[in-house]
Amino acid sequence: PTEALKRASEQERIDQDLNEQVDAQVDAIERKAARKKEEKRSRRNAMDSKRLHDQGVVYYNEDDFEGARTFFASALKMRFQMYGQPSIDTCLTQEKLGDTLVKLDKIEEAHWQYLMAFRGLQQCNLPKDNPHTSRILVSLGDVFFSAADYSRAPKYYEKSIRFCVESNCSDVLYAGL
C-alpha cells in the first residue's frame, strides 16, 4: 500500500507540474495574442488619426475652417492619447489647428495651440535643420501681430530667423517680414 501511495503521490505531482506548464504556455499565448491585438489597434488608431488630420487639411484647403477645426481637433485628441505631447504628429496637428483657428479669428486659442506645438517640438529631439520649429515661431509672431501686439511679434520673427541661421534650414518663407 505504501508503494501505491508513493506512486499516486508522484503521479499527482507530475500532473500538477504538467498543469502548471500548460497554464504557463496558455498564458504566454494569450499575452502574445493580446499584444498583437493591441499593436493592431494601435496601428488602426494611427491610421485613423492620420485620416482625420488629412481630412482637416482637405477642409482647410477648401476654406471650410469650421469643418477643418472639427477634424483637426479630433485628430489632436486621438494623437495626444496615443503619443502624448512630445510627438511630431501631435505637434503638427496642433500647428494646423492653430492655422485654422487664426482663419476663424480665434487668436488666443491659436496662440495656445502654437505654443503647445512649439513646446512639444522642443522635446521631440528633431534634427537641427527641421523646418517645423521655425515655422511655428513665425506663426506665433503672426498671432501677436494679428492681435496688434507689435512689441512681441518681432521677437518671434527674430527667434525664427535666428533658429534658421543657426540650423541652416531654408524651408521657411518669411512672406510677411
N, C-alpha and C positions, 0 to 999 in steps of 0.2 A: 504493500500500500504506500509506503514512503517513496518508493521509486516512482510510482504512478503520480503521486502528488508533485514530486520534483519535476517530472516531465510536463505535467499540466501547468505548473507554475512557469516553467521555462517557455512553454508554448504561449502562455498569456503575455509574457514579457516580449517575445518575438512579435506577437500580434500587435501589441501596443507600440513597439518600435516601428513596425510597418505602417500602422495607422498614423503615427507622427510623421513619418517620411512622406506618406501620401498627402497628409494635410499640408505639410510644408511645400510640396510640389504644387498642390492646388492653389495655395496662397500665392506662390510665385507666379503661376499662370494668371491668376486673377489680377495681381498687381500689374503684370505686363499688359494685360488687356485694358485695364483702367488707364494706364499710362498712354497706350496707343489711342484710346478713346479721347483722352484729354488733349493729346497732340493734334488729333483730327479736329476737335472742337476749336482749338486754338488757331489752327490754320484757317478754318472756316470763318472764325471771328475776324482774323486778319484780312481775309478776302472781303468780308462784309464791310469792314471799316474802310477799306480802300474803295469799294464801290460807292459807299456813302460820300467819301471825300470827292471822288471823281464826279459823282452826280452834282455835288455842290459846285464844282468847277464849271460844269455844263450850265447850271442855272446862273452862275455868276457871269459867264461869258454871254448869256442871253439877256443880261441886265435884269434878271428876276432875283433881286437881292434878298427878298424875304424867303423865297424858296432855297436860295443858296445858304442863308443863315440856318435854316432848319436842317439841311443835310450836313453842313459843317459842324453844327452843334452835336448832332447825333454821332458823327464820326469821332469828334473830340471826346465825347463821353466814353465811347467804346474803346478808343485808343488809350485814354487815360486809365481805364480799368485794366486793360491788357498790359500796357507798357509802363505806366506811370509818367511823371513829368519829364524826367531826363531821357526822352526818346525823340529821335529826329522826326518820326512820323507824327507824334503828338505835337511837337513844336511847329511843324509846317502846317498842320491843320489849324492850330491857334493863329498862325500868321494869316492864313486865308480867311478865317473867321474875322480877324481884325480888319482885313481889307474890306470884307463885306459890311462890317459894322460902320466903317468910315463912309461907305456909299449910302448907308441908311442914316447917316448923320448921328450916329451913336458914338460920339468921340470918346467919352470916358470909358465905355465898355471896350472899344477898340484899343485904347491905351492899355487897359488891363491885359487884354489878350496878347498884345505885342510884348508887353513887359514880361509876362509869364513865358512866352516863347523865347525871348532873349535869355532869361534866366535858365530855362531848360537847356537851351543850346550850349550854354557855358558849361553844363555838366555832362554833355554828350561825348566829350573827347573827340571832336571832329578835327580833321586836318586844318592847319592854319589858313589854308587858301580857300576854305569853304565860303561860298557867296551868301549863305543864309544869314549869318550874324550881321554882316554889313547891311544887307537889305532890310533887316528888321530895325536896325539903328536908323536908317533913312525913314522907315515908316513911323518910328517914334518921333523923329523930328517933324515929319509931316503932320502928325497928330497935334503936336504943340503949335505948329504954325497955323493949322486949321482953327485951333482954339484961341488964336491971337496971342499966344504966349511967345512973343518974338525974342525973348531973352533966353528961353530954354531950347527952342527949336535948333538954333545954330550949334548948340553944344552936341546934340545928337548927330547932326550932319558932320561936324568935325570929328567926332568919335568914329563915325563910319569911314570917313576918308582916312583917318589915322590907321584904322584897322586894315583897310585895303592896302595902304602903303606898306605897313609892317608885314602883311601876309602875302603881298604880291597878287591879290585877287583882282580880276579885271571884269567880272561878270555883272557888276552893279552899275546901273545907269543913274546918273545924277542929273536928271532932266530939270528938276526944279532949283538947282543950286546956281 
